[in-house]
Amino acid sequence: MKKDMGRYKMGLCCNDKLRINRGAPPPDVVTTFVEYTEGRNHLTAEQLCRFLVEAQDETEVSLSDAEKIIERITCARHHITKFLRHTLNLDDFFSFLFSDDMNHPIDSKVHQDMDSPLSHYFIYTSHNSYLTGNQINSECSDVPLIKALKRGVRALELDLWPNSTKDDILVLHGWAWTPPVDLIKCLRSIKDHAFSASPYPVILTLEDHLTPDLQAKAAEMMKETFMDMLYFPESSGLKDFPSPEDLKYRVVISTKPPKGNLKKEKDSESDVSGKASSDVSTDKVDDEKTEEETSETKNEKDGSDQESSNLDFVTYSRLIAIPSGNAKNGLKDSLTNDNGGFRRLSLREQKFKKATEMYGTEVLKFTQKNLLRIYPKATRVNSSNYRPYNGWMYGAQMVAFNMQGYGRALWMMHGMFRGNGGCGYVKKPDFMMNNGLGGEVFDPKAKLPVKTTLKVKIYMGKGWDSGFQRTCFNTWSSPNFYTRVGITGVRADKVMKKTKKEDNTWEPFWNEEFEFHLTAPELALLRIEVHDYNMPEKDDFSGQTCLPVTELRQGIRSVPLYDRKGERLVAVALLMRFQFV
């Protein structure tokens, strides 16, 4: 008999004894309770308020807030006496500390400046947003778009292709075997869910493989679907990006300005999975591309008259708020050529790596004014992802990820955008936007002085036994939990440590503290993973989370954990303490 909870196994019912910790409060919690009650048995609202201000660094908390916390705790734990009690005992106080909805580890509200240009923000971005699985033969659907928007993703990608009769528009991954979905279905779902998680703008990056008449049709579809939500620039010569605040509840279109032809530029954003890529090329592919360009060049002249006479085609050009391009004229030219306005440059992950190695300074300067989008290499056919910090450290705003490609890289992405209230826009550090007196820019490879030290104490965990019949577990399958905790960020800050393992218990108690010396805390994530030691087999994954370091709330906090896909594990949490020194 088996029951799924991460990767735990349920054995046959037996009489083997399993050690169960009921999770008494750690000594630090008891000491804190005694300190703020002044040795008494109950914590008043005034004392709780003082604890929140002094120990938890919540300077804006009020006596009324403390009274509401006490009311919630007593209502949940003391049904009969809830109207008579206006204080917390030690177990109540412990219950409050272990409640992540009342004592969460990071700020849950938007708190950063949202009035700067879009180029000043990291933007939650997905790649091939319509795919349900791998890049070759998974389905195209509006469901992944909906899921991404509900998670807070703010930039979606749609690949637009003509249907077989050339009279309608499909969304699919070109040169692969992905069953398509109608564009109109995707647009309607985006409209319905665009602002379910965040009021800040949704950016649609379009990879356009359409004829001029179908571009006109796409423009009409978007106008009729989004209506007033669709953002039209006030003029065609904007010198700077609008801000997220300016674009609240707006849908913003970004694609290459149309030229009235289908000629495919070298190294376009298309991920020619399985047929052609910058990594894989054949003579056959070169011949096919030559044939395409020959026929499409012929169509260019035929389409020019239609372009000039079709007002809707002009509308398609006008609705492009963020013009995009690629590095067809060379990396340095793409990064340094200033056309007087702003634009979006898209680079595949290998080309971006080359750009940072050869022109690191130019990359950072480019991202101070323009948007840089990075997308996975074509050989990631299983929808895996690259390390997002490769992009963030150089100011790339749109690090495009396969949201269905589960793994540590995606956990980092989720962690970064838990910041700033989960609104999908995280302000870049000032040092990435401001140059030195000599024009020098931030160098993520430079050896920097330690700016702060983060102390992390891991007390205990609970919740893994939820939904299980404990008497049915064999001794051999009982968990032996340990926690890995560390920092991901610039090279000097990267480190991973781990606790001892706690044998045969569902409520492990570690009570261990770690120190992390940080040179760039503004770019750092605290990584936490729990595993079940399972020698000689591979250890079982038991939960994870990533949290932005600068968003951590000091004091004793409840830290919820998530599964491999980034979904919340019900009731599973760690009790931890954070302190900056």
C-alpha positions as CSV (number, residue, x, y, z in Angstrom):
1,M,0.0,0.0,0.0
2,K,1.4,3.4,-0.9
3,K,0.3,7.0,-0.3
4,D,1.8,9.9,-2.1
5,M,3.3,12.8,-0.1
6,G,6.3,14.0,-2.0
7,R,8.0,10.6,-2.4
8,Y,7.2,8.9,0.9
9,K,6.1,5.3,0.9
10,M,3.5,3.6,3.2
11,G,4.3,0.1,4.3
12,L,2.1,-2.6,5.5
13,C,0.4,-2.0,8.9
14,C,2.5,-3.3,11.7
15,N,3.2,-2.8,15.4
16,D,6.7,-1.2,14.9
17,K,7.0,1.8,17.1
18,L,7.6,5.1,15.3
19,R,9.1,8.0,17.3
20,I,6.7,10.9,17.1
21,N,7.7,14.3,18.4
22,R,4.7,16.5,19.4
23,G,6.9,19.6,18.9
24,A,7.3,21.3,22.2
25,P,8.4,25.0,21.8
26,P,12.1,25.5,21.3
27,P,14.0,27.0,24.3
28,D,14.3,30.3,22.4
29,V,10.5,30.6,22.2
30,V,10.1,29.8,25.9
31,T,12.8,32.3,26.9
32,T,11.2,35.0,24.7
33,F,7.7,34.3,26.2
34,V,9.0,34.5,29.7
35,E,10.9,37.8,28.9
36,Y,7.8,39.6,27.4
37,T,5.3,38.3,30.0
38,E,7.8,39.2,32.8
39,G,7.6,35.7,34.2
40,R,3.8,35.4,34.1
41,N,1.7,32.7,32.3
42,H,-0.1,34.9,29.8
43,L,0.9,37.4,27.1
44,T,-1.3,40.5,26.9
45,A,-2.0,42.5,23.8
46,E,0.4,45.2,25.0
47,Q,3.2,42.7,25.6
48,L,2.6,41.0,22.2
49,C,2.7,44.4,20.5
50,R,6.1,45.2,22.2
51,F,7.4,41.8,21.2
52,L,6.4,42.4,17.5
53,V,8.1,45.8,17.5
54,E,11.3,44.9,19.4
55,A,12.0,41.3,18.6
56,Q,10.3,41.0,15.2
57,D,11.2,44.5,13.9
58,E,7.6,45.3,12.9
59,T,7.8,49.0,13.6
60,E,4.4,49.8,12.1
61,V,2.4,47.3,14.2
62,S,-0.3,48.7,16.5
63,L,-2.0,47.6,19.7
64,S,-5.1,47.0,17.6
65,D,-3.1,44.6,15.4
66,A,-1.9,42.7,18.4
67,E,-5.5,42.4,19.7
68,K,-6.6,41.0,16.4
69,I,-3.9,38.4,16.5
70,I,-4.9,37.3,20.0
71,E,-8.6,37.1,18.8
72,R,-7.7,34.9,15.8
73,I,-5.5,32.6,17.9
74,T,-8.0,32.2,20.8
75,C,-10.9,31.7,18.4
76,A,-9.0,28.9,16.6
77,R,-7.7,27.2,19.8
78,H,-10.2,27.9,22.6
79,H,-13.7,27.7,21.2
80,I,-15.5,27.7,24.6
81,T,-13.5,30.4,26.3
82,K,-12.7,32.6,23.3
83,F,-14.9,35.4,24.5
84,L,-13.4,35.3,28.0
85,R,-9.7,35.2,27.1
86,H,-7.8,38.2,25.8
87,T,-4.3,36.9,26.3
88,L,-2.0,34.1,24.9
89,N,-0.5,31.3,26.9
90,L,2.8,29.7,25.9
91,D,1.2,27.2,23.5
92,D,-0.9,29.9,21.9
93,F,2.2,32.0,21.4
94,F,4.0,29.1,19.9
95,S,1.0,28.5,17.6
96,F,1.1,32.1,16.5
97,L,4.8,31.9,15.7
98,F,4.2,28.7,13.6
99,S,1.4,30.4,11.6
100,D,2.8,31.5,8.3
101,D,-0.3,33.5,7.4
102,M,0.1,35.7,10.5
103,N,3.9,35.4,11.0
104,H,5.1,35.1,7.4
105,P,8.8,35.3,6.6
106,I,8.7,38.1,3.9
107,D,6.6,41.2,3.3
108,S,3.3,40.2,1.6
109,K,2.6,43.7,0.2
110,V,3.9,45.7,-2.7
111,H,6.4,48.0,-1.1
112,Q,8.9,49.0,-3.8
113,D,8.9,52.1,-5.9
114,M,6.7,51.3,-9.0
115,D,7.1,54.7,-10.7
116,S,10.4,54.1,-12.5
117,P,10.7,52.9,-16.2
118,L,10.1,49.2,-16.9
119,S,13.8,48.8,-17.6
120,H,14.5,49.3,-13.9
121,Y,12.7,46.1,-12.9
122,F,13.2,42.4,-13.1
123,I,10.0,41.0,-14.8
124,Y,8.5,37.6,-14.2
125,T,8.8,36.1,-17.7
126,S,7.8,32.8,-19.2
127,H,9.1,31.1,-22.4
128,N,6.8,29.4,-24.9
129,S,4.1,30.1,-22.4
130,Y,1.5,28.0,-24.2
131,L,3.2,24.6,-23.9
132,T,2.0,22.0,-21.5
133,G,5.2,19.9,-21.5
134,N,8.2,19.3,-23.6
135,Q,9.3,21.5,-26.6
136,I,8.7,18.8,-29.2
137,N,5.3,17.2,-29.0
138,S,3.4,18.4,-26.0
139,E,0.1,20.2,-26.5
140,C,-0.3,23.9,-27.0
141,S,-3.1,25.2,-24.8
142,D,-4.4,28.3,-23.0
143,V,-4.2,26.4,-19.7
144,P,-0.5,27.1,-19.1
145,L,-1.1,30.8,-19.8
146,I,-3.8,30.8,-17.1
147,K,-1.6,29.0,-14.6
148,A,1.3,31.4,-15.2
149,L,-0.9,34.5,-14.8
150,K,-2.4,33.1,-11.6
151,R,1.1,32.6,-10.3
152,G,2.0,36.2,-11.0
153,V,3.9,35.9,-14.3
154,R,3.8,39.2,-16.1
155,A,5.4,38.5,-19.5
156,L,4.0,35.7,-21.8
157,E,5.3,34.5,-25.1
158,L,3.0,33.5,-28.0
159,D,4.4,32.1,-31.3
160,L,2.0,33.1,-34.1
161,W,1.7,31.0,-37.3
162,P,-0.8,30.8,-40.2
163,N,-3.2,27.8,-40.3
164,S,-3.0,25.3,-43.2
165,T,-5.5,27.4,-45.3
166,K,-3.7,30.7,-44.4
167,D,-6.9,32.3,-43.3
168,D,-6.5,32.1,-39.5
169,I,-3.9,32.3,-36.8
170,L,-2.6,29.5,-34.6
171,V,-0.3,29.4,-31.6
172,L,2.3,26.6,-31.7
173,H,6.0,25.8,-31.4
174,G,7.2,26.0,-35.0
175,W,9.2,23.2,-36.6
176,A,8.0,20.8,-33.9
177,W,5.0,18.5,-33.5
178,T,3.0,20.5,-30.9
179,P,-0.8,20.3,-31.6
180,P,-1.8,24.0,-32.0
181,V,-4.3,26.2,-30.2
182,D,-6.3,29.1,-31.7
183,L,-4.9,32.5,-31.0
184,I,-8.3,33.9,-30.1
185,K,-8.7,31.3,-27.4
186,C,-5.4,32.3,-25.9
187,L,-6.2,36.0,-26.0
188,R,-9.5,35.5,-24.3
189,S,-8.0,33.5,-21.5
190,I,-5.3,36.1,-21.1
191,K,-7.9,38.8,-20.8
192,D,-9.9,36.9,-18.2
193,H,-6.9,36.1,-16.0
194,A,-4.4,38.9,-16.7
195,F,-4.8,40.7,-13.4
196,S,-6.0,37.9,-11.1
197,A,-2.7,37.9,-9.2
198,S,-1.3,41.4,-9.9
199,P,-2.6,44.7,-11.2
200,Y,0.7,45.5,-13.0
201,P,1.1,45.2,-16.8
202,V,1.1,42.0,-18.8
203,I,3.6,42.0,-21.6
204,L,2.9,39.8,-24.6
205,T,6.0,39.0,-26.6
206,L,4.9,37.8,-30.0
207,E,7.1,35.7,-32.3
208,D,5.4,36.6,-35.5
209,H,5.5,34.3,-38.6
210,L,2.4,35.9,-40.2
211,T,1.7,37.3,-43.6
212,P,0.6,41.0,-43.7
213,D,-3.1,40.2,-43.9
214,L,-2.9,37.9,-40.9
215,Q,-0.9,40.5,-39.0
216,A,-3.9,42.8,-39.6
217,K,-6.2,40.1,-38.4
218,A,-4.1,39.6,-35.3
219,A,-4.3,43.3,-34.6
220,E,-8.1,43.2,-34.9
221,M,-8.3,40.2,-32.6
222,M,-6.2,42.0,-29.9
223,K,-8.1,45.2,-30.2
224,E,-11.5,43.5,-30.0
225,T,-10.4,41.2,-27.2
226,F,-8.5,43.5,-24.9
227,M,-10.3,46.8,-25.8
228,D,-9.3,49.5,-23.3
229,M,-6.8,47.1,-21.6
230,L,-4.6,47.3,-24.7
231,Y,-1.8,49.9,-24.4
232,F,-1.2,52.1,-27.4
233,P,1.8,54.5,-27.1
234,E,0.8,58.1,-27.3
235,S,3.5,58.6,-29.9
236,S,5.8,56.5,-32.0
237,G,8.9,58.2,-30.6
238,L,8.9,57.5,-26.9
239,K,12.3,58.1,-25.4
240,D,11.8,56.0,-22.2
241,F,9.7,53.2,-21.0
242,P,6.5,54.0,-19.0
243,S,6.5,52.7,-15.4
244,P,4.6,49.7,-14.0
245,E,2.4,52.2,-12.2
246,D,1.6,54.0,-15.4
247,L,0.7,50.7,-17.1
248,K,-1.5,49.2,-14.4
249,Y,-4.2,46.9,-15.8
250,R,-2.8,47.2,-19.3
251,V,-1.7,44.6,-21.8
252,V,1.5,45.7,-23.6
253,I,2.6,44.2,-27.0
254,S,6.2,43.6,-27.8
255,T,7.4,42.1,-31.1
256,K,9.5,43.0,-34.1
257,P,8.0,45.8,-36.2
258,P,6.5,44.3,-39.4
259,K,8.2,44.7,-42.8
260,G,5.5,43.2,-44.9
261,N,7.3,39.9,-45.4
262,L,8.1,36.6,-43.7
263,K,11.8,36.5,-44.2
264,K,13.3,34.7,-41.2
265,E,16.3,36.5,-39.8
266,K,19.3,34.6,-38.6
267,D,19.2,33.8,-34.9
268,S,15.6,34.9,-34.4
269,E,13.8,34.1,-31.2
270,S,12.4,30.9,-32.6
271,D,13.5,27.8,-30.9
272,V,13.8,25.5,-33.9
273,S,13.8,22.4,-31.6
274,G,14.7,19.2,-33.4
275,K,15.2,20.9,-36.8
276,A,17.7,23.7,-36.4
277,S,19.4,25.7,-33.7
278,S,22.6,27.5,-33.0
279,D,23.8,24.3,-31.5
280,V,22.6,21.8,-34.1
281,S,22.8,22.6,-37.9
282,T,22.8,20.4,-41.0
283,D,23.2,20.9,-44.8
284,K,19.6,19.9,-45.2
285,V,18.4,22.6,-42.8
286,D,20.5,25.2,-44.7
287,D,19.0,24.1,-48.0
288,E,15.5,24.4,-46.5
289,K,16.2,27.8,-45.1
290,T,17.5,29.0,-48.5
291,E,14.3,27.7,-50.2
292,E,12.2,29.5,-47.6
293,E,14.0,32.8,-48.1
294,T,13.8,32.5,-51.9
295,S,10.0,32.0,-51.8
296,E,9.5,34.6,-49.1
297,T,11.6,37.2,-50.8
298,K,9.2,36.8,-53.8
299,N,6.3,37.3,-51.5
300,E,7.9,40.5,-50.1
301,K,7.2,42.4,-53.3
302,D,3.7,41.0,-53.6
303,G,2.8,42.0,-50.0
304,S,4.1,45.5,-50.2
305,D,1.0,46.9,-52.0
306,Q,-1.2,45.2,-49.5
307,E,0.8,46.7,-46.6
308,S,0.5,50.2,-47.9
309,S,-3.3,49.9,-48.4
310,N,-4.3,48.1,-45.3
311,L,-5.0,50.4,-42.4
312,D,-5.3,47.6,-40.0
313,F,-1.7,46.6,-40.9
314,V,-0.7,50.1,-39.8
315,T,-2.6,49.5,-36.6
316,Y,-0.6,46.3,-36.0
317,S,2.6,48.4,-36.2
318,R,1.1,51.0,-33.8
319,L,0.1,48.6,-31.1
320,I,3.7,47.5,-30.7
321,A,4.6,49.4,-27.6
322,I,8.0,47.7,-27.1
323,P,9.8,47.0,-30.4
324,S,12.1,44.0,-30.3
325,G,15.0,42.7,-32.3
326,N,18.0,40.3,-32.2
327,A,21.7,40.4,-32.6
328,K,21.7,39.9,-36.4
329,N,24.3,42.6,-36.9
330,G,26.6,41.4,-34.1
331,L,26.5,41.5,-30.4
332,K,28.4,44.7,-29.8
333,D,26.4,46.6,-32.4
334,S,23.2,45.4,-30.8
335,L,24.3,46.4,-27.3
336,T,25.8,49.8,-28.2
337,N,23.8,51.1,-31.2
338,D,21.5,53.8,-29.7
339,N,18.5,54.6,-32.0
340,G,17.3,57.3,-29.7
341,G,14.4,55.3,-28.2
342,F,14.1,52.1,-26.2
343,R,13.8,48.6,-27.4
344,R,13.9,44.9,-26.4
345,L,16.8,42.7,-27.4
346,S,16.4,38.9,-27.3
347,L,19.3,36.5,-26.9
348,R,19.5,32.8,-26.6
349,E,21.2,31.7,-23.4
350,Q,24.5,30.7,-25.2
351,K,24.7,34.0,-27.0
352,F,24.0,35.9,-23.8
353,K,26.8,34.0,-22.1
354,K,29.1,35.0,-24.9
355,A,27.9,38.6,-24.6
356,T,28.7,38.8,-20.9
357,E,32.2,37.2,-21.5
358,M,33.1,39.7,-24.2
359,Y,31.0,42.8,-23.5
360,G,29.9,42.6,-19.8
361,T,30.0,46.4,-19.3
362,E,28.0,47.0,-22.5
363,V,25.4,44.5,-21.4
364,L,24.9,46.2,-18.1
365,K,24.7,49.6,-19.7
366,F,22.3,48.4,-22.3
367,T,19.9,47.1,-19.6
368,Q,19.9,50.4,-17.8
369,K,17.7,51.8,-20.6
370,N,16.5,48.9,-22.7
371,L,14.9,45.5,-22.0
372,L,17.0,42.3,-22.4
373,R,15.2,39.0,-22.8
374,I,17.1,35.7,-22.5
375,Y,15.5,32.5,-23.5
376,P,16.5,28.8,-23.2
377,K,18.7,27.1,-25.9
378,A,16.9,24.9,-28.4
379,T,18.4,21.7,-27.0
380,R,16.4,22.0,-23.8
381,V,13.7,19.9,-25.5
382,N,12.5,18.6,-22.1
383,S,11.7,22.1,-21.0
384,S,14.6,22.4,-18.5
385,N,15.9,25.8,-17.5
386,Y,19.3,27.6,-17.1
387,R,20.5,29.3,-13.9
388,P,18.5,32.6,-13.8
389,Y,21.2,34.5,-12.0
390,N,23.3,34.4,-15.1
391,G,20.8,37.0,-16.4
392,W,19.9,38.9,-13.3
393,M,23.5,39.7,-12.4
394,Y,23.9,41.6,-15.7
395,G,20.6,43.4,-15.3
396,A,18.5,41.3,-17.8
397,Q,14.9,42.1,-17.0
398,M,13.2,39.3,-18.8
399,V,14.8,36.0,-17.9
400,A,12.4,33.7,-19.8
401,F,11.7,30.3,-18.2
402,N,9.9,27.2,-19.1
403,M,7.3,27.3,-16.3
404,Q,6.7,23.5,-16.7
405,G,10.4,22.7,-16.4
406,Y,10.5,21.9,-12.7
407,G,13.8,21.9,-10.8
408,R,16.1,24.2,-8.7
409,A,16.4,26.8,-11.4
410,L,12.6,27.3,-11.4
411,W,12.6,27.3,-7.6
412,M,15.0,30.3,-7.8
413,M,12.6,32.0,-10.2
414,H,9.7,31.5,-7.9
415,G,11.8,32.8,-5.0
416,M,12.9,36.0,-6.8
417,F,9.3,36.9,-7.6
418,R,7.9,36.2,-4.1
419,G,9.5,39.6,-3.5
420,N,7.7,42.9,-3.7
421,G,4.4,41.3,-2.7
422,G,4.5,38.8,-5.5
423,C,3.4,41.4,-8.1
424,G,5.7,40.2,-10.8
425,Y,8.0,43.2,-10.8
426,V,11.1,43.5,-8.6
427,K,13.1,46.7,-8.6
428,K,16.7,46.2,-9.6
429,P,19.3,47.4,-7.0
430,D,20.4,51.0,-7.4
431,F,24.0,49.9,-8.0
432,M,22.9,48.3,-11.2
433,M,21.3,51.5,-12.5
434,N,23.8,54.1,-11.3
435,N,27.3,54.4,-12.8
436,G,30.4,55.5,-11.0
437,L,32.1,58.8,-11.5
438,G,34.3,57.3,-14.3
439,G,31.3,55.6,-15.9
440,E,32.1,52.2,-14.4
441,V,29.2,49.8,-13.8
442,F,28.6,47.0,-11.4
443,D,30.8,43.9,-12.0
444,P,29.2,40.7,-10.7
445,K,32.6,39.0,-11.0
446,A,34.5,41.5,-8.9
447,K,35.5,40.7,-5.3
448,L,33.4,43.0,-3.2
449,P,33.5,43.8,0.6
450,V,31.0,42.1,2.9
451,K,28.0,44.3,3.2
452,T,26.0,42.4,5.8
453,T,25.8,39.1,7.7
454,L,22.7,37.0,7.8
455,K,22.2,34.7,10.7
456,V,19.7,31.9,10.1
457,K,18.5,29.6,12.9
458,I,16.5,26.5,12.0
459,Y,14.5,25.3,15.0
460,M,12.2,22.6,13.8
461,G,9.7,21.5,11.2
462,K,6.2,20.0,11.1
463,G,3.3,18.9,8.8
464,W,4.7,16.0,7.0
465,D,2.6,13.6,8.9
466,S,-0.6,15.3,7.7
467,G,-3.0,12.9,6.1
468,F,-1.1,9.7,7.1
469,Q,-2.1,6.9,9.4
470,R,1.1,6.8,11.5
471,T,0.5,3.3,12.9
472,C,0.8,2.0,9.3
473,F,4.4,3.0,8.8
474,N,7.3,0.5,9.0
475,T,10.4,1.6,11.0
476,W,12.4,1.4,7.8
477,S,10.2,4.0,6.0
478,S,10.0,6.5,8.8
479,P,11.7,9.8,7.9
480,N,15.2,11.0,8.9
481,F,14.9,14.7,8.0
482,Y,17.7,17.1,7.4
483,T,17.7,20.6,6.0
484,R,20.0,22.2,3.4
485,V,20.2,25.9,3.7
486,G,22.3,28.4,1.7
487,I,22.6,31.4,-0.5
488,T,22.4,31.8,-4.3
489,G,23.5,35.1,-5.8
490,V,26.7,36.6,-7.0
491,R,29.7,34.2,-7.1
492,A,31.2,35.3,-3.8
493,D,27.9,34.8,-1.9
494,K,27.1,31.3,-3.1
495,V,27.2,28.7,-0.4
496,M,25.2,25.7,0.8
497,K,25.2,24.1,4.3
498,K,23.1,21.5,6.1
499,T,21.8,20.4,9.5
500,K,22.3,17.1,11.2
501,K,19.6,14.5,10.4
502,E,16.9,13.9,12.9
503,D,16.1,10.1,13.0
504,N,12.7,8.6,13.0
505,T,10.5,11.6,13.6
506,W,7.8,13.5,11.8
507,E,8.5,16.7,13.7
508,P,12.3,17.1,13.5
509,F,14.1,19.4,15.9
510,W,17.4,20.7,14.7
511,N,18.0,23.9,16.6
512,E,21.1,24.9,14.5
513,E,22.3,28.3,13.4
514,F,24.2,29.3,10.3
515,E,25.9,32.6,9.3
516,F,26.2,33.9,5.7
517,H,28.5,36.8,4.9
518,L,27.0,38.7,1.9
519,T,28.6,41.0,-0.5
520,A,25.5,41.7,-2.6
521,P,22.4,40.9,-0.4
522,E,20.2,42.8,-2.9
523,L,20.7,40.0,-5.4
524,A,20.7,37.1,-3.0
525,L,18.1,34.4,-2.4
526,L,18.0,32.2,0.7
527,R,17.6,28.6,-0.5
528,I,16.0,26.0,1.8
529,E,15.5,22.3,1.1
530,V,14.3,19.5,3.4
531,H,15.3,15.9,2.5
532,D,14.7,12.5,4.1
533,Y,17.9,10.6,4.4
534,N,17.4,7.3,2.7
535,M,20.6,5.4,2.5
536,P,21.5,3.5,0.4
537,E,18.9,4.8,-2.0
538,K,18.6,8.4,-3.1
539,D,17.4,10.8,-0.4
540,D,13.7,11.7,-0.7
541,F,12.8,15.3,-1.5
542,S,10.6,16.7,1.3
543,G,10.0,20.3,0.5
544,Q,11.7,23.6,-0.6
545,T,11.5,27.3,-0.7
546,C,13.6,30.3,-1.9
547,L,13.2,33.7,-0.3
548,P,14.7,37.1,-1.3
549,V,17.3,38.0,1.4
550,T,16.5,41.7,1.5
551,E,12.8,40.8,2.0
552,L,13.3,38.6,5.1
553,R,11.5,39.8,8.2
554,Q,13.7,39.6,11.2
555,G,12.8,37.5,14.2
556,I,11.2,34.1,14.7
557,R,9.2,33.2,11.6
558,S,7.1,30.4,10.1
559,V,8.5,29.4,6.7
560,P,6.1,27.4,4.4
561,L,7.5,24.8,2.1
562,Y,6.6,23.9,-1.5
563,D,6.8,20.8,-3.7
564,R,8.9,20.2,-6.8
565,K,6.4,22.1,-8.9
566,G,6.3,25.1,-6.6
567,E,2.9,24.3,-5.2
568,R,2.4,24.9,-1.5
569,L,2.7,21.8,0.7
570,V,-0.4,21.9,3.0
571,A,0.6,22.4,6.7
572,V,4.3,21.8,6.1
573,A,6.5,24.5,7.5
574,L,9.7,25.3,9.3
575,L,10.2,27.5,12.4
576,M,13.2,29.7,11.8
577,R,14.8,32.9,13.0
578,F,16.4,35.6,10.8
579,Q,18.8,38.2,12.0
580,F,21.0,40.8,10.2
581,V,24.2,41.9,11.9
